[in-house]
């Protein structure tokens, strides 16, 4: 069993991903659960790279690619 802090963090991320997936589903995006997981994983990775490298570049790159991915899926849904 994970420590209480680890469980609390996992619960928060699960809630955020679920809320994001619901929004994506409401917008008609395909694979909303997978897309929400991708978005959070991409930003978490970018955050680690930015913090350890003292450079916001990875966050900017990730934001652009995530936004383009969502735009493309949004166009397909219409």
N, C-alpha and C positions, 0 to 999 in steps of 0.2 A: 504494500500500500504506500502511495507517495506521501511525503510529509504534508501537513496541512497547507503550508504556503504553496507548495507545488500543485496541490489539488485546487487551491483557490485560483491560481494563475491559469491552470488548464480550464477551469470552469468559465473564467472570463473570456479566454480566447474562443472557447466553444460557443459562448453566447454571441460574441462579435461576429464570428463566421456565420452562425445561423441567421443573425439579423441581416447581414450583408447578402447571404444567399436568398433570403426572402425578398429583399429589394430587387435583386437581379431577376428572380422569378417573376415578380410583379411587372418588371420591364420587358418580360418575354425573352430574356437572354437564355441561350441554350446552356445546358449543364451548369446551372447556377451554383450548386454545391462545390463542384470542381473549380469553378471560376473564383468563388470566394476563398477557397483554400489557396489557390494560386496567388491571389492578391495579397493575402496576409503573409504567405511564405516569402514572396518576392520582397515585400517591404521589411520584413524581419531580417532577411539576409542583407538587404541594402543598409539597414540601420546598423548592423554589426560591422559591415565594411566601412561605413562612414565614421563610426565611433573609433574603431581601431586605427583607421588611416587618417583621422582628423581631417576629413575631406567630405563635403556634402555631395560630391559628384555622383556616387552610386545612388543616392536618393533621387537626384534629378533624372538620371538615366532611367531608373526603375519607374518613376512617376510617368515619364513619357511613354514607355513601353506598355505599362499597365493601362494608361488612358487609351492608347491606340488599340489595344486588345479589346477593351470594353466597347469602344466605338465600332469596331468591326463586327463584334457579336451583336451589337445593337442594330446595325444595318441589316444583318442576316435575319433578325427577328421580325423585321417590318415587312 
